[in-house]
């Protein structure tokens, strides 16, 4: 059986499973559709949250970014897990007690303002659509490889499948399907990692293998990796970063974004009690951490494998790296995985010095130019897209074909589950907060669900269009979404619970400040509405203000949101007594009924 | 009613204090050990690199898990103590 057939079998079988579950748990009412009827066990919910959360960005893209950036990209690891600590302590239990299905509903009620509710809808849609773009980018990579089509065709196929799947399921279908998807994706992620850790270090647990001795060279794996990459002009994998301010802000942006992302928050509305919401956050983090502690091992080992594939002489203990670098493999002899990824356009080779060999090195490093010239190199000849690394990993390590099929199924599961969760958040914001509560309060339940499904379709089309010209690798695009959610929604949600003094004017001013400053900073460097070529400044560290990247700006946006909301609230009238009573009731875990939208 | 109010206020105060403690640890492992204090921890070797690197890629994540479970456990105790549990 060839690889293509095996991939189709694995992806097909996993799909059959999800569709079966979606049909079995079909949504019958709007309540089922939005919050799965409110009766989900904390561990089940934790697992579904983990699948919801771990998107194409975590599964496909993050290890690639770690491989390329090493220590500097630890921000993704800490940011995307540390946010759960904030979520578990600052938001989830109280929003569960509040007991409405949507994040804008809380903001609208707490700040007794339909303007605040509408602005929350805008923030939610902006963050979620940006996030879906990242999913489309990642899913496009996965489909293009496994169906052996171009990247563009891959994105369109992904869009079609996400649409069919999210539109019919609703939250109830999504919750149980996501449990299945979690199982598929975590198995798919860890099995190749275990194999590779065994091959390279003899230690079967990747998170320990990463810090063990590299068998072939007899020195610690990370030492070996540092030696190999620096011999080719790259930064050492474990090298410290110069701009600690940017690293702190980036991590903080991802953390507050995690806590402010509506599709994650609404997951906690599905458990029966406030205490369950707290436990559920803990379980979600356990299930997420299984992948996150493995990711750096996958990244570092894949990087080493990639380098020693191109430079076979570097794999053993090397005295003279100059000599080892002189004999990269011939392009003719390249392994099959390079051939198959070349079809997708995500690996490209250009023989710049005409010697028929593949020179892979860092030609942006000016200090290395001399060495490169001495070696007769005229530029880096192999460009490898970061996003392919996890998917190509089993092939790079020569693992059996079924492992590759498994990875295909896992990557697709990750992208689908998150895209579905996001689309649900978008559609509930439009159909419930915008149409039902603002434009047409007398809409029937059927009409509301129809509106939800139509808005899902619209969101997918927009995200697909932007996914064809993404503003970065999947994980980088997703990081922007976090900045937006963290700067606009997180601060007012938190203040709405922890302060009785924040009023309607403060919340509106705060959200607008956070959203607009963050968008302005992002669009300045990445183009207006991400349209390529419309950026006003080049997106390079030199032109960033104080070296703060667009991905890191969310933390500053959030701080401004806090300051503005606080100041404006203190010079305007305090919230009325019934709002202060509402805050009081949200703080007490007692008497949380099931989540509802009927308590007006 | 007055009792209820002061009880709720005491519960909330205990909750905020717990959160504050947890967030100090949260910030210490991630922003502290993994980023800002990494140069200070450079002398402590961990499998081919240093302790700060380990905190950035493993240690902080493991600490976060402990923190969320500790918080859930602690709050359950407080819920019972103040008679606000279900």
Interface residues (C-beta under 8 A of the other chain):
Chain A: X66 X71 X74 X77 X78 X81 X82 X84 X85 X88 X89 X90 X93 X207 X210 X211 X212 X219 X220 X221 X222 X223 X224 X226 X238 X240 X244 X247 X248 X251 X252 X273 X274 X275 X278 X279 X281 X282 X285 X286 X289 X292 X293 X296 X498 X584 X587 X588 X589 X590 X591 X592
Chain B: X8 X11 X12 X15 X16 X19 X22 X23 X26 X30 X31 X34 X35 X36 X38 X39 X46 X47 X48 X49 X50 X52 X53 X54 X56 X57 X58 X60 X61 X62 X64 X65 X67 X68 X69 X71 X72 X75 X76 X79 X84 X85 X86
